[in-house]
Every structure is written in structure tokens, then in C-alpha cells.
Amino acid sequence: MLPKIFILAVLVLILASLFSALALMFRKEGQKNKMVQALTVRVALSIGLFLMLLAGFYFGIIPQNGLK
């Protein structure tokens, strides 16, 4: 149950960062640096989630059949 909650929480954070960057894109020119930071956070969270999923499969936390 805990892996499911963790995965969903990270996915929500990824989406929040993506929509934050979208909102910053439509603001004034001075916000471009914050938009780049938001997109950097999104990419870092995505890579981190991918690596955590790989580690979960490798160490047997997530079975080959998937989470049920």
C-alpha cells in the first residue's frame, strides 16, 4: 500500500510542477527563470520516480505482476 501512495504522491508533484511552469509561462518576462526552475524540478522528479521504480522491481518491493 505504501508504494502506491508514494508513486501517486510523486505523480501529483510532477503534475503540480508542470502546471506551475505553465502558469509562469503566461506571466510577464521576469518569471522565465522561475519557469525553468519549475521544469527542472519536474524533470528531476520524473527521473527520480523512474529510478525508484527500477529499484523497487530489482529489490522485489514491486512484484513482476505489478501492484494490486
Summary of the structure (lengths in Angstrom):
residues: 68
radius of gyration: 15.3
end to end distance: 8.7
largest distance: 47.9
contacts: 155
relative contact order: 0.15
helix: 81%
strand: 0%
